């Protein structure tokens, strides 16, 4: 009876397969080098689960602000960041899935900019590093700096999206996680630039006419490094950026040494008044520095890539401005 039952069950399995049951399992040789496809993140994925995902190792916590006081929401769809508007949940999901897929494929997506000895001496440096959005081998590089009023780093909306879009257009892009505070943030940016120059061959980047990008506080970082150069912030005797791209900040200071600068801001920004930005660029233009300025109707502070707003597509204008400086 037992033998007959086994035969009946085997026959049922064969018939139910309708020819779809493989003749044999894939061999080790066939599967070697093929990354395992894990369940992708969705809008409903818990933010804490993203941080803890094994693909990100110890740096998963740096994907989101390390200070809980400046963000809220349980899921990716619910993410909110202080000072920021027009956060796009679809872009957030795209970013974390991109980074996870790159990590699972064996790509390095995060670099420490400080040694362990330096971190031991200053524990705040544990919360720093560069997320790498790789472009074409040998292409030029950009460093994107999120804002957050020098109180926190709003990378998921204000630097990761920019870096991802730049990489899609072939450029090697880095998003910096820095220590809050104007001085320490600039020191970390200078150190990041130094790190990229020192590891240019390994990273496969062209260091000529690099660009610095930033929104709000991050825009000030980019501008200050453009005005004063990396050396004054401890980054060594390195060239200034070939282009600075700034979003929504009210910075007025500049110098004759400033690099070509692209800037954009919303006309309803109550934090960064657009006329201040325009006056700065007009003054720089009068010195013969190449500039481009855009003000977008109806937009407030922190619009990021501006998807679905009057600023949508601004990043393509900024890339074109940078490319003009490469000629």
N, C-alpha and C positions, 0 to 999 in steps of 0.2 A: 504493500500500500504506500509506504514511504517513497519507494522508487518511482511509482506511478505519479505521485503528487509532484515530485521534482520535475519529471518530464513534462507534465502539464504546465507548470510554472515557466519552464524554459521556453516552451512553445509560445506561450502568451507574450513573453518578452520579445521574442523574434518578430511575431506578427504585429505587435504594437509599434515596433520601431519603424515599419514601413520603409526599410532600406536606409534609414538615417543613422543606424548604429555603426560606428567606425569599425573597420576590420581589425584595427589594432591601435593601441594608445600611441601618441607621439613619442618618439625616442628622445633620449637626453640630448642627442646631437641636434635634433630638430628644434628643441626649445631653448638651447643654449644661447645666451645673449639677448633673449626676448624679455623685456621688462614685464613684470606682473602688473596687470591692470586692476587697480583697487577701485572700490566704490567711490565715485567722484563726490565732492562736496556739493551741496545744494543750498538754496536760500534758507532752508529750514535747519541746516547743520548748526549745531551749537558752536559758538565762538570758542568756548573752552576746549571743545573737542578738536578744533583746528589747531589751537596752540599745542595740544598734547599729542598730535599725530606723530607717529614714529618717523615719518619721512623728514620731519623738520628737526629732529633731534633736540638739542638744548636751546636752539635759537627760535623755536616756534613761538615762544612768549613775546619775542620782539616784533612779530607781525602786527601786533596791536599795541596801543600805548601801555607802557609798563605801570603807569599811574592810573589806577581805576577811577580816579575822580574826574577824569576828562572824557570818558566814553561810557556809553550805556547800551543796553540791548543784550538779549540772550542768544539770538541767532544771527547769522550773516545778514539776513534781510532786515533785521531790527537795529543794526549797528548805527549809532549816532555819535558824532564827535563834536565837542565844544568848539564854537566859532565857525563851523562849516555848514554849508548849504548844498543842496543838490547831490547828496550822496547816492550813488547808483548801485543798488544791490547786485545787479547783473554783472557789473564790472568787478565788484568785490569777489563774487563767486568765480569769475574768470581768472582773477589774479591768483587766488589760493590754489585753484586747480592747475594753473600753469606752473606755479612754483613746485607743487607736489609732483606733477608729471616729470618735470626736469630733474628733480631730486631722485625719483624712482628710476630714471633713465641713467643715473650715474653722474649727472652734471653737478658741479659745485655751485650752489645758489647763494651761499653766504660766506663772507670772509671776515675774520677778525682783523681789526686795524691796530690793535694793541697786543703786546705780548702778555703772557700770563703773569710775568713778574710785574709789569706795569699795572695790570688789573689788581694784583695783590696789594700793591702800594696805594692804589686809588680804586676802591671797589665800585665807584660810580662808572668806571670804564667798562664794567661787565655789561652794561646796557648800551653798548655801541657796536657798530659793524656795518658792513656793506652787503645789501642784497643785490645780486647780479642778474640782470636780464640780458642775456647774451645776444648779440647781433651777428653780423657777418665777421668772420675771422679777418683781422687786420683793419677793421673799420674804426673810425674815430669814436671817442667815448664822451659821455655826458654823466654828470653827477646831479641827481635830483634831490632837493632838500624840502621836506615837508615843513609846514608851519605848525603853530600851536602856541603862539605868544611866548615862546621860550619857556613854557611851562611843561609841555609834553610834545611828542612827535606824532603828528597825524598822518602817518605814512600811507595807510590804506586808502585814503582819499586824495592825498596831496603830493605824493611822490611815486608810489607804486604804479598808479595808472599811467603817469607820464613816462616812466621808465619802460613799461610794457609797450606803449605805443611807439616809443623811439626804437625799441628792439625790433618791432614789426617792420620798421622801415630800414632795418639793417644796421642800426647804430648800437654799439655796446653801451649799455646804460646801467648805472648803479643808483640805488636808493640808499641814502645814508640815514642810519639810526644814530643820533647824537645825544650828548648830555644836554639837558635843558639849561638855559643861561646863555646870554649873548656871547660872552668870552669863550666859554667851554665849547659851545656849538661851533664857533669859528675855528677853534683849535682842532676839533674833531674833523671838520671839513678839510683843513690843511693837512692833517695826518692822512685822511683818506686819499687825497690827491697824491701825496707822497707815496703811499702804498701802491697806488695804481701805476705810477711812474716806475717804481722799483720792480714791479711784477708785470710790466707791460708785455714781455715776451710770453710768460705763462698765461696771461689773460688774453693774449692775442688782440691787443688794442693798439691803435695808432694814437700817440700822445700829442700830435700836432693839432693846433686849433681846437682844443677840447672846449666843452661848454659846461657852464654851471646854471642849473635851473632851480627855481624856488618859488614858493607861495608864502605870502605873509612874512612871518619870521624867517622862513627859509629863503625868501627873496632878499632879505637884508643880508643873510649869510653870503649868498652868491654875490651880491653887490660889493660887500666889504672885501671879500677875497679878490674881486676884480679890481677894486680901488687900491688896496694895499699889497696884494700878492700873498702867496702862501707863507713866505719866510717870516713875516712879522707875527704870524700865529704859530710858529714853530714847525712849519712844513718844509723847511729847507729852501735852497736857492732854485726854485722852479719857476717856469714862466707863468704869467697871468693867463686866465682863460681867454680863448679867442672870441667867445661870445657869452654874454650873460642874458638869461631869460627870466623875467620877473613877473609875478602875478600879485595883485592886490596888496600893496604896501604903500605907506606914505613917506618913504625915505626921501630926504631932500639933498643930503650931502653927495658930493661927487668930486672928481679930480680930472685933470688933463690926461692922466694915465688910464682912465677907465676904458675898458674894452667896449666894442660895439654892443648895444643893449636893446633888447626887445622887451616891451612891457605892456600889460593889459590889466584892466580893472573894470568893475561894474559902476555904473553911475549912481546906484543906490547903496553903495558901500558906506556904512556908517563908521567903519573902523579905519579904512584907508581911503582918504578923499582923493578922487581921481585927478583933481587939479594939481595936487602936490606932485603926483607921479608925472603928469604932463609937463609941469614946470621944470622938473629935473631933467627930463629928456630934451626939452627945448634948449636948456642951458648947455647940455652936453653937445647937442647938434651945432650950437653956435661955436663950439670949440673945434668942430670938424670931426667929431665922433659920430659914426653911423648909428642911427637909432630908428626905432619904429614903435609907435604907440597906438593902442586901441582902447576905446572905452565902449562898454556894452550896455545897451539900454535895459533898464529894469532889473539889473543883477546886483545882489548884495555881496557880502564877503564870502570867500571860500568856495567858489563854484567849480574848482577842479578842472576837469576836461570840458565841462559845460555842456554835456550831452543833453539835447532837448531844450537848450536855451539859445539866446541870441549870440552866445559865445561859441557855440558848437563849431568845431573845425579850426579854432584858433591855433591849436598846436601845429597844424600843417603850415600855417603862416610863420610860426616861430621857427620851425625846422627849415623852411625856405630861407629865412633871414640868416640862420646859422650857416647854411650851405653857401650863401653869398659870400660869407667871410672866408670860406675855404678856397675861393677862386684865386 
